[in-house]
Amino acid sequence: KSLGRNHVIKLESERLNLVPLQAKHLSLAVDNYGEMQSELGLSVSNTILDDEMKYAMKVRLQKVSEDNKNYLWLTNWAIVLKEENRIIGIIMIKGCPNENGEVIVGYGIEEMYRKRGYATEALQGLKKWIFENPKAIYIIADTEKDNIESHKVLRNVGAIKYKEDDELIWWRIENK
């Protein structure tokens, strides 16, 4: 069936909606983050993206522009808290499953919303969606060694450590 032009795919969990940002949203996020939120019908809270997030939006925009039909696998997904209808974080997929069946993810929750289980809930929802693809065998994430909160999130969704160096720990969730 055909979807309306403004139809936005989203994943829904108990408290969150995960909304994949299309190329136009990524582009708008870089230029005017507040306007992007309005465009998505969300409450505008934070209108300034920090440099790291702006860079992440630009990288995702480039990837999506190069391969728009797979944009769901290449974009940032806005983590929207339903009760406030606002973006409280971003979770990203960094590409389709590779030849080893690995899908790399990253995420961040705004500071004032941390330690409430939102990252776990978002990752759990995305994990379910990713593993609907038969080519996806593992989800991979890396964290800085001192990011204890992120280690908890990954353990909560069934990730195990499989590699580390001086700065990072790599985690893997297996599709069982």
C-alpha positions, -999 to 999 in steps of 0.1 A, spaced: 0 0 0 12 35 -6 21 57 23 11 93 24 39 117 15 41 129 51 40 95 66 67 91 91 78 56 102 83 53 139 90 26 164 70 28 196 77 16 231 59 22 264 73 57 269 91 65 237 87 70 200 118 64 178 116 86 147 141 80 119 153 114 105 150 117 68 175 137 47 155 169 50 153 166 88 191 159 91 198 189 69 174 211 89 189 199 122 223 212 111 209 246 101 180 251 125 174 224 151 143 241 165 127 242 130 134 205 125 116 197 158 86 219 146 86 201 112 83 168 130 54 182 151 74 180 183 77 205 212 108 226 206 130 223 236 167 225 228 173 247 198 211 244 198 230 213 188 265 209 202 294 205 178 296 168 182 259 163 175 260 187 146 289 167 131 269 135 137 239 150 118 262 160 89 278 125 87 244 108 87 231 133 61 260 124 38 253 87 42 216 90 37 221 112 6 244 86 -9 219 58 -3 184 71 4 166 38 -1 184 24 30 181 56 50 166 37 80 200 19 84 220 51 80 203 78 99 199 92 134 166 83 150 151 109 174 142 95 208 110 112 216 95 111 251 58 106 245 45 124 275 64 156 267 64 152 229 101 162 228 134 148 217 154 136 246 182 119 227 194 103 195 201 67 186 218 60 153 224 30 131 257 33 112 249 11 82 232 -20 69 244 -53 82 280 -59 70 294 -91 57 297 -105 92 261 -96 100 271 -67 122 251 -35 127 268 -7 145 248 16 168 254 46 189 232 67 212 230 96 236 204 109 260 202 145 271 217 149 306 185 158 324 168 127 311 196 102 320 193 74 346 156 68 339 159 38 316 153 57 284 184 46 266 177 10 275 141 13 262 152 30 230 179 4 223 156 -24 231 131 -11 205 157 -6 179 172 -40 186 139 -57 179 136 -38 146 172 -45 135 169 -82 142 138 -84 120 164 -83 91 176 -118 86 211 -105 76 215 -89 111 233 -113 134 250 -89 158 245 -53 171 278 -37 179 284 -7 202 315 9 217 317 29 249 344 48 266 358 28 295 346 52 321 311 55 308 296 32 334 260 43 327 263 32 291 278 -1 302 247 -7 322 224 2 292 243 -23 271 242 -51 297 204 -44 301 198 -52 265 219 -84 265 252 -71 252 285 -87 262 320 -72 261 341 -88 234 370 -64 229 388 -35 246 417 -12 242 431 17 263 401 39 258 371 19 245 351 -13 252 333 -30 223 300 -47 230 280 -72 210 244 -82 212 236 -115 194 204 -122 176 191 -153 194 
